[in-house]
């Protein structure tokens, strides 16, 4: 499970609370006074409930007389169970108060190229003492090959970071978003060689426009169907000496570690910690529960599909629980936002019926809700008609929800079976 929100499209600038909760930082603490470093706090990015990604140099080569402190997520989003919020309180418009969480580090594992082959900087995986408990704290997605290839043509990415270089007042800290232009490994090295610069010991390097990037800050891509992908992790860059440097490609551009070449290592490392026992080749570690791989012909249409929650998104369909590589073969063909305003407080029954036509088989439905107090019912996934039903709780002023659908081309076998069901309104 990773950050998947087709409705979230924040503009550049200061972000609202709970926009990107997967970004944290580590404090350097003085060995004598235990005071945090005045200007350095490397960023970490949550890639699993118990693991975060960071740069190996910043995690292992500490400033003199300083030790590594706890990992801090300054925008920790608690769910209703975590903060003890009841349905009666939501009726009054009460929300969970802002919080932050500190988690000790129990292990730092750099990539073998850093420890054994003398590479100057690389990726490191930080293991936290315990997993984050809140259902709304979802990690960022690891990059896929298809998304990586898209960025060769569409170079638009963005960076997320805390405004302060060393956050202190965690309750008041703000994050900001900045859109950048991505330059691939080949273009990056060519540009830095012109400026007589190297790649600072990074094996797989990326560059971007802009300046003043802090170590560990993530370079992110947002796919059209919702997932936020971790494209790169900042290894450092020149400071901004002029305002004009923030929008262009400079002589000394910010340097990032390309995450995609390390995806296999990351997955194997985390899987080895979660599932240390040997398992068969067709065993799949999935968020919807472990299962055994089956022949494609065995899967029948209109059978009972898997359902579950992803943060505030209720999903229905076996494809929703498959890897992003499998999901990328589907088409995200429908997205709709709904909002109802009421004063005084009201209650609402929702019954939506959608037909995609027999040429399209709906394989995954995503329903974004304000909270998890209501359990929606989505019927018809695996066919071409679906129905969405739920009854909202009392809401104070406004109630919103969003619906997104993934589909594939209907097979000839199903087309023959469904052609007799055609009628006006349900094509």
C-alpha positions as CSV (number, residue, x, y, z in Angstrom):
1,X,0.0,0.0,0.0
2,X,1.4,3.4,-1.0
3,X,0.2,7.0,-1.5
4,X,-2.4,6.8,-4.2
5,X,-4.7,9.8,-4.5
6,X,-6.0,10.8,-7.9
7,X,-7.8,13.8,-6.4
8,X,-4.8,15.5,-4.7
9,X,-3.2,18.1,-7.0
10,X,-1.7,20.8,-4.7
11,X,-0.2,23.9,-6.3
12,X,3.3,25.2,-5.6
13,X,3.9,26.9,-2.3
14,X,3.2,26.2,1.3
15,X,1.1,23.0,1.7
16,X,-1.9,22.4,3.8
17,X,-1.7,19.9,6.8
18,X,-1.6,16.2,6.0
19,X,-0.8,16.7,2.3
20,X,2.4,14.6,2.2
21,X,2.8,12.9,5.5
22,X,5.5,10.5,4.4
23,X,8.3,13.1,4.6
24,X,10.3,13.2,7.8
25,X,13.7,14.1,9.1
26,X,16.5,13.0,11.5
27,X,18.0,15.1,14.1
28,X,21.7,15.3,14.8
29,X,22.1,15.5,18.6
30,X,25.2,16.8,20.4
31,X,26.8,14.0,22.4
32,X,27.3,16.3,25.5
33,X,24.3,18.6,25.6
34,X,21.9,16.6,23.5
35,X,20.9,19.7,21.7
36,X,19.9,19.4,18.0
37,X,22.3,20.7,15.3
38,X,21.5,24.3,14.4
39,X,21.4,23.9,10.6
40,X,21.5,20.2,9.6
41,X,18.6,17.7,9.7
42,X,18.7,15.2,6.8
43,X,15.3,14.2,5.3
44,X,13.9,10.7,5.2
45,X,11.1,9.3,3.1
46,X,8.7,6.7,4.4
47,X,8.6,3.8,1.9
48,X,7.0,1.2,4.2
49,X,5.2,1.3,7.5
50,X,8.5,0.5,9.2
51,X,11.2,1.6,6.7
52,X,12.4,4.9,5.3
53,X,14.8,5.8,2.5
54,X,17.7,8.3,3.0
55,X,21.2,9.1,1.7
56,X,23.9,6.8,3.1
57,X,26.4,9.7,3.7
58,X,24.1,11.7,5.9
59,X,23.0,8.7,7.9
60,X,26.6,7.3,8.5
61,X,29.0,10.2,8.3
62,X,27.8,12.4,11.2
63,X,29.1,15.9,12.1
64,X,31.8,16.0,14.7
65,X,30.6,15.5,18.3
66,X,27.1,14.7,17.1
67,X,25.1,11.4,17.2
68,X,22.0,10.3,15.3
69,X,18.7,11.1,17.0
70,X,15.2,9.9,16.3
71,X,13.3,10.0,13.0
72,X,10.6,12.6,13.3
73,X,7.5,12.9,11.1
74,X,6.3,16.4,11.7
75,X,3.0,16.1,9.9
76,X,1.8,12.8,11.5
77,X,-1.9,12.2,10.6
78,X,-3.8,10.3,13.2
79,X,-6.9,8.3,12.3
80,X,-10.1,8.4,14.3
81,X,-9.2,5.4,16.4
82,X,-5.7,6.8,17.1
83,X,-7.0,10.1,18.5
84,X,-10.2,8.7,20.0
85,X,-12.6,10.6,17.8
86,X,-16.2,9.4,17.8
87,X,-18.9,9.7,15.1
88,X,-20.8,12.2,17.3
89,X,-17.7,14.4,17.3
90,X,-17.4,14.3,13.6
91,X,-21.0,15.4,13.3
92,X,-19.9,18.6,15.2
93,X,-17.0,19.1,12.7
94,X,-14.3,18.1,15.2
95,X,-11.1,16.7,13.7
96,X,-8.0,15.1,15.1
97,X,-5.5,17.7,16.3
98,X,-2.2,18.0,14.5
99,X,0.5,15.8,15.9
100,X,4.1,14.7,15.3
101,X,5.7,11.4,16.1
102,X,9.3,10.4,17.1
103,X,10.5,6.9,16.3
104,X,14.0,5.6,17.3
105,X,16.2,4.0,14.6
106,X,17.3,0.5,15.2
107,X,19.2,-0.2,12.0
108,X,20.7,1.7,9.0
109,X,21.5,-0.4,6.0
110,X,23.3,1.3,3.1
111,X,23.5,-0.2,-0.3
112,X,26.4,-2.7,-0.7
113,X,28.0,-0.4,-3.3
114,X,28.6,2.2,-0.5
115,X,30.1,-0.2,2.0
116,X,32.0,-2.6,-0.2
117,X,32.8,-0.8,-3.5
118,X,33.9,2.6,-2.2
119,X,31.0,4.6,-3.8
120,X,30.9,8.2,-2.4
121,X,27.2,8.3,-1.8
122,X,24.3,5.9,-2.2
123,X,20.9,5.0,-0.9
124,X,20.3,3.7,2.6
125,X,17.3,2.0,4.3
126,X,16.4,3.2,7.8
127,X,14.6,0.6,9.9
128,X,12.3,2.1,12.5
129,X,11.7,0.6,16.0
130,X,8.1,0.0,15.2
131,X,5.7,0.5,12.3
132,X,3.6,3.7,12.2
133,X,0.1,2.8,13.4
134,X,-2.2,5.3,11.8
135,X,-4.1,4.1,8.8
136,X,-3.7,7.6,7.2
137,X,0.1,7.4,7.3
138,X,0.8,5.8,4.0
139,X,4.3,5.5,2.5
140,X,5.2,6.9,-0.9
141,X,5.3,4.6,-3.9
142,X,8.5,3.2,-5.4
143,X,9.1,4.2,-9.0
144,X,8.0,1.9,-11.8
145,X,9.7,1.5,-15.2
146,X,6.7,2.9,-17.1
147,X,6.6,6.0,-14.9
148,X,10.4,6.4,-15.3
149,X,10.1,6.2,-19.0
150,X,7.4,8.9,-19.1
151,X,9.7,11.3,-17.3
152,X,12.2,11.0,-20.2
153,X,9.6,12.9,-22.3
154,X,7.5,14.7,-19.7
155,X,10.2,16.1,-17.4
156,X,7.8,17.7,-14.9
157,X,8.4,16.6,-11.3
158,X,8.2,18.3,-8.0
159,X,10.1,18.5,-4.7
160,X,8.6,18.5,-1.2
161,X,10.5,19.7,1.8
162,X,10.2,21.5,5.2
163,X,10.6,25.2,5.0
164,X,13.2,25.3,7.8
165,X,16.5,23.6,7.2
166,X,16.5,22.2,10.8
167,X,12.9,22.0,12.0
168,X,12.5,22.8,15.7
169,X,8.9,23.6,16.6
170,X,7.3,20.5,15.2
171,X,3.7,21.5,15.9
172,X,4.1,24.6,13.7
173,X,6.4,23.4,10.9
174,X,5.2,23.8,7.4
175,X,6.1,22.0,4.2
176,X,6.3,23.4,0.7
177,X,6.1,22.1,-2.9
178,X,8.2,23.3,-5.8
179,X,7.8,22.1,-9.4
180,X,11.0,21.3,-11.2
181,X,12.3,20.1,-14.5
182,X,14.0,16.6,-14.4
183,X,17.2,15.8,-16.3
184,X,18.1,12.1,-16.8
185,X,21.4,10.5,-15.9
186,X,23.0,11.0,-19.4
187,X,21.9,14.7,-19.6
188,X,22.9,15.4,-16.1
189,X,26.4,14.0,-16.4
190,X,26.9,15.9,-19.7
191,X,25.8,19.2,-18.2
192,X,28.0,18.8,-15.1
193,X,31.0,17.9,-17.2
194,X,30.6,21.1,-19.1
195,X,30.9,22.9,-15.8
196,X,33.9,20.7,-14.8
197,X,31.9,19.0,-12.1
198,X,31.6,15.3,-11.2
199,X,28.7,13.3,-9.9
200,X,29.8,13.6,-6.3
201,X,30.3,9.8,-6.0
202,X,26.7,9.0,-7.0
203,X,26.4,6.0,-9.3
204,X,23.0,6.6,-10.7
205,X,22.5,10.4,-10.8
206,X,19.7,12.7,-11.7
207,X,19.6,16.5,-12.0
208,X,16.9,19.1,-11.9
209,X,16.4,22.8,-12.3
210,X,16.4,25.0,-9.2
211,X,18.9,25.4,-6.4
212,X,19.2,25.2,-2.6
213,X,18.1,21.6,-2.3
214,X,18.8,19.9,1.1
215,X,20.1,16.3,1.5
216,X,17.4,13.7,1.5
217,X,14.6,15.9,0.0
218,X,12.4,13.7,-2.3
219,X,11.9,14.3,-6.0
220,X,8.4,13.1,-6.8
221,X,6.2,12.3,-9.8
222,X,2.4,12.1,-9.7
223,X,0.9,9.6,-12.1
224,X,-2.5,10.5,-13.8
225,X,-4.2,7.5,-12.0
226,X,-3.1,8.6,-8.5
227,X,0.2,7.1,-7.3
228,X,3.0,9.4,-6.1
229,X,6.3,8.0,-7.1
230,X,9.7,8.6,-5.4
231,X,11.9,9.4,-8.5
232,X,15.0,10.6,-6.7
233,X,16.5,11.6,-3.3
234,X,18.6,14.7,-3.1
235,X,22.3,14.4,-2.4
236,X,22.9,18.1,-2.3
237,X,23.2,21.2,-4.4
238,X,24.5,24.7,-4.6
239,X,22.7,27.4,-2.6
240,X,20.4,30.0,-4.2
241,X,22.4,33.2,-4.6
242,X,19.9,34.9,-6.9
243,X,16.1,34.5,-7.3
244,X,16.4,33.7,-11.0
245,X,18.3,30.5,-10.1
246,X,15.2,28.9,-8.7
247,X,13.5,28.4,-12.1
248,X,16.3,27.5,-14.4
249,X,19.0,24.8,-15.0
250,X,22.1,26.2,-13.3
251,X,25.8,25.5,-13.8
252,X,25.8,23.5,-10.6
253,X,22.4,21.8,-10.6
254,X,21.0,19.9,-7.7
255,X,22.1,16.3,-7.6
256,X,19.7,13.4,-6.8
257,X,20.2,9.6,-6.3
258,X,18.1,7.9,-8.9
259,X,15.8,5.5,-7.0
260,X,14.6,3.2,-9.8
261,X,17.9,1.2,-10.1
262,X,17.7,0.3,-6.4
263,X,14.0,-0.8,-6.4
264,X,14.8,-4.5,-6.6
265,X,17.3,-4.2,-3.7
266,X,14.8,-2.2,-1.6
267,X,12.0,-4.7,-2.2
268,X,14.2,-7.7,-1.4
269,X,15.6,-6.1,1.7
270,X,12.2,-5.2,3.1
271,X,10.6,-8.5,2.2
272,X,13.5,-10.3,3.9
273,X,12.8,-8.5,7.1
274,X,9.1,-9.1,7.0
275,X,9.1,-12.6,5.6
276,X,12.4,-14.2,6.6
277,X,11.4,-17.8,6.0
278,X,11.8,-19.4,2.5
279,X,8.7,-19.3,0.3
280,X,7.7,-20.7,-3.1
281,X,8.3,-18.8,-6.3
282,X,4.6,-18.2,-6.9
283,X,4.1,-16.7,-3.4
284,X,3.1,-13.0,-3.5
285,X,3.5,-10.6,-0.6
286,X,0.5,-8.3,-1.1
287,X,-1.3,-5.7,1.0
288,X,-4.5,-7.6,0.5
289,X,-3.0,-10.7,2.1
290,X,-0.7,-13.4,0.9
291,X,-1.8,-15.6,-1.9
292,X,-0.6,-18.1,-4.5
293,X,-0.3,-17.1,-8.1
294,X,-2.9,-18.7,-10.3
295,X,-3.3,-19.3,-14.0
296,X,-4.9,-16.4,-15.8
297,X,-7.7,-18.6,-17.3
298,X,-8.8,-19.6,-13.8
299,X,-9.9,-16.1,-12.9
300,X,-13.6,-15.7,-13.7
301,X,-15.5,-12.5,-14.2
302,X,-18.1,-11.2,-11.8
303,X,-16.8,-13.4,-9.0
304,X,-16.4,-11.9,-5.5
305,X,-13.6,-9.3,-5.6
306,X,-11.2,-8.2,-2.9
307,X,-12.1,-5.0,-1.0
308,X,-10.3,-2.9,1.6
309,X,-9.1,0.5,2.7
310,X,-6.1,2.5,1.6
311,X,-6.0,5.4,4.0
312,X,-9.3,7.2,3.3
313,X,-9.8,5.4,0.0
314,X,-12.1,2.3,-0.2
315,X,-11.0,0.1,-3.1
316,X,-12.8,-2.8,-4.7
317,X,-11.4,-5.3,-7.2
318,X,-8.5,-7.7,-7.3
319,X,-6.5,-5.4,-9.6
320,X,-6.5,-2.8,-6.9
321,X,-4.2,-5.1,-4.8
322,X,-1.8,-6.0,-7.6
323,X,1.6,-4.4,-8.3
324,X,1.8,-1.0,-10.0
325,X,3.2,-2.8,-13.0
326,X,0.0,-4.8,-13.4
327,X,-2.1,-1.7,-12.7
328,X,-0.3,0.3,-15.4
329,X,-1.7,-2.1,-18.0
330,X,-5.2,-0.8,-17.2
331,X,-6.7,2.5,-18.2
332,X,-7.8,5.0,-15.7
333,X,-10.8,6.2,-17.6
334,X,-13.2,7.7,-15.1
335,X,-12.8,10.3,-12.3
336,X,-15.5,12.3,-10.6
337,X,-15.6,14.6,-7.5
338,X,-18.9,15.0,-5.6
339,X,-19.6,17.5,-2.8
340,X,-22.8,18.3,-0.9
341,X,-23.2,21.4,1.2
342,X,-25.8,21.5,4.0
343,X,-26.8,23.8,6.8
344,X,-28.0,22.7,9.4
345,X,-26.2,19.3,9.6
346,X,-27.6,16.6,7.3
347,X,-27.5,12.9,6.5
348,X,-27.3,11.4,3.0
349,X,-27.9,8.1,1.2
350,X,-25.8,7.6,-2.0
351,X,-26.7,5.2,-4.7
352,X,-24.7,5.6,-7.9
353,X,-24.9,3.3,-11.0
354,X,-22.3,3.6,-13.8
355,X,-22.1,1.6,-17.0
356,X,-18.8,1.5,-19.0
357,X,-20.3,-0.4,-21.9
358,X,-19.7,-4.0,-22.7
359,X,-16.4,-3.1,-24.5
360,X,-14.9,-2.2,-21.2
361,X,-14.4,-4.4,-18.1
362,X,-14.1,-2.4,-14.9
363,X,-11.3,-4.1,-12.8
364,X,-10.7,-1.6,-10.0
365,X,-12.9,1.0,-8.3
366,X,-11.6,3.7,-5.9
367,X,-13.9,5.6,-3.6
368,X,-12.2,8.5,-1.6
369,X,-14.1,9.3,1.6
370,X,-13.8,11.9,4.4
371,X,-13.2,9.2,7.0
372,X,-13.5,5.4,7.6
373,X,-16.7,5.4,9.8
374,X,-18.8,4.4,6.8
375,X,-18.3,1.1,4.9
376,X,-19.3,1.5,1.3
377,X,-20.6,-1.3,-0.9
378,X,-19.3,-1.5,-4.5
379,X,-20.9,-4.2,-6.7
380,X,-20.2,-5.2,-10.2
381,X,-16.4,-4.9,-10.4
382,X,-15.2,-7.5,-12.9
383,X,-18.1,-6.6,-15.3
384,X,-19.1,-3.5,-17.1
385,X,-21.8,-2.1,-14.8
386,X,-21.1,-1.1,-11.2
387,X,-23.2,0.3,-8.3
388,X,-21.9,2.3,-5.4
389,X,-24.0,2.5,-2.2
390,X,-23.4,4.0,1.2
391,X,-25.2,6.1,3.8
392,X,-23.2,9.0,5.2
393,X,-23.2,9.9,8.9
394,X,-24.4,13.2,10.0
395,X,-22.0,15.9,8.6
396,X,-21.8,19.5,9.8
397,X,-21.5,21.6,6.7
398,X,-20.1,19.8,3.7
399,X,-19.6,16.2,2.6
400,X,-17.3,15.1,-0.2
401,X,-16.3,11.9,-2.0
402,X,-14.5,11.0,-5.2
403,X,-14.8,8.0,-7.5
404,X,-12.2,6.7,-9.9
405,X,-12.4,3.6,-12.1
406,X,-9.8,1.5,-13.9
407,X,-10.7,-0.7,-16.9
408,X,-9.4,-3.1,-19.5
409,X,-10.7,-4.2,-22.9
410,X,-13.3,-6.9,-22.6
411,X,-12.2,-10.3,-23.9
412,X,-14.0,-11.9,-26.8
413,X,-15.3,-14.6,-24.5
414,X,-17.0,-12.1,-22.2
415,X,-18.2,-10.0,-25.1
416,X,-20.1,-13.0,-26.5
417,X,-21.6,-13.6,-23.0
418,X,-22.6,-10.0,-22.4
419,X,-23.9,-8.9,-25.8
420,X,-27.4,-10.2,-25.0
421,X,-27.5,-7.9,-21.9
422,X,-27.3,-4.7,-24.0
423,X,-30.1,-2.3,-23.5
424,X,-30.6,1.5,-23.5
425,X,-28.7,3.2,-20.7
426,X,-26.4,0.2,-20.0
427,X,-24.2,-0.2,-23.1
